[in-house]
Amino acid sequence: MLIGATPESNKELVTVCGGYRESTESWLEVLRDLKERNMASPNLCIGDGALCFWKAIREVYPEAEHQRSGQNSKERAAKRQIPDP
């Protein structure tokens, strides 16, 4: 399942499909299908550590930015542990 967000921050279901989460070929099939249906490149892709997804997104939408889920919250939590000068 892929979920997108509009510029107004509304969540929208992009696609639901079968496949193997840890399969680059499965992700390539999904992303190529979306591209063939004229889905523009995402501005930002956020996901977990599924390396196959990241490999596929770089191939199909190389211009998309990438961010691991939880990355910002982990960085903010780490910064809170550092005392101000």
C-alpha positions as CSV (number, residue, x, y, z in Angstrom):
1,M,0.0,0.0,0.0
2,L,1.3,3.5,-0.9
3,I,-0.2,6.5,0.8
4,G,0.5,10.0,-0.5
5,A,-0.2,13.5,0.9
6,T,-1.6,16.5,-0.9
7,P,-0.1,20.0,-0.6
8,E,-2.8,20.6,2.0
9,S,-1.5,17.7,4.1
10,N,-4.5,15.4,3.3
11,K,-3.6,11.7,3.1
12,E,-4.6,9.9,-0.1
13,L,-4.4,6.2,-1.0
14,V,-2.1,6.0,-4.1
15,T,-2.3,2.2,-4.8
16,V,-2.8,-1.2,-3.2
17,C,-1.2,-4.2,-4.8
18,G,0.2,-7.6,-4.0
19,G,3.9,-8.3,-3.9
20,Y,6.8,-8.9,-1.7
21,R,7.9,-6.1,0.6
22,E,11.6,-7.1,0.4
23,S,11.6,-7.5,-3.4
24,T,13.1,-4.8,-5.5
25,E,11.3,-6.3,-8.5
26,S,7.9,-6.0,-6.8
27,W,8.6,-2.3,-5.9
28,L,9.8,-1.6,-9.5
29,E,6.6,-3.1,-10.9
30,V,4.4,-0.9,-8.6
31,L,6.4,2.3,-9.3
32,R,6.6,1.7,-13.1
33,D,2.9,1.1,-13.2
34,L,2.3,4.4,-11.4
35,K,4.7,6.2,-13.7
36,E,3.0,4.7,-16.8
37,R,-0.3,6.1,-15.4
38,N,1.3,9.5,-15.4
39,M,2.0,9.9,-11.7
40,A,4.5,12.7,-11.3
41,S,7.6,12.2,-9.3
42,P,7.0,12.4,-5.6
43,N,8.6,15.4,-3.9
44,L,9.5,13.4,-0.9
45,C,9.4,9.6,-0.2
46,I,9.2,8.6,3.5
47,G,9.5,4.9,4.4
48,D,11.1,2.4,6.8
49,G,14.4,0.7,6.2
50,A,13.1,-1.5,3.3
51,L,16.2,-1.3,1.1
52,C,14.4,-2.7,-1.9
53,F,11.9,0.2,-1.9
54,W,14.7,2.8,-1.8
55,K,16.6,1.0,-4.7
56,A,13.4,0.9,-6.8
57,I,12.4,4.5,-6.1
58,R,15.9,5.8,-7.1
59,E,15.5,3.9,-10.4
60,V,12.0,5.0,-11.3
61,Y,11.9,8.4,-9.8
62,P,15.5,9.5,-9.3
63,E,14.6,13.1,-8.6
64,A,12.5,12.2,-5.5
65,E,13.9,13.2,-2.1
66,H,14.2,10.4,0.5
67,Q,13.7,10.3,4.2
68,R,13.5,7.3,6.6
69,S,10.4,7.4,8.8
70,G,11.1,8.6,12.3
71,Q,14.3,10.3,11.1
72,N,13.2,13.8,12.1
73,S,11.8,12.8,15.5
74,K,15.0,10.9,16.3
75,E,17.1,13.9,15.4
76,R,15.0,16.2,17.5
77,A,15.2,13.8,20.4
78,A,19.0,13.7,20.1
79,K,19.3,17.5,20.0
80,R,17.2,17.8,23.2
81,Q,19.8,15.7,24.9
82,I,22.6,18.2,24.0
83,P,22.7,21.2,26.4
84,D,22.5,24.7,25.0
85,P,25.9,26.6,25.1
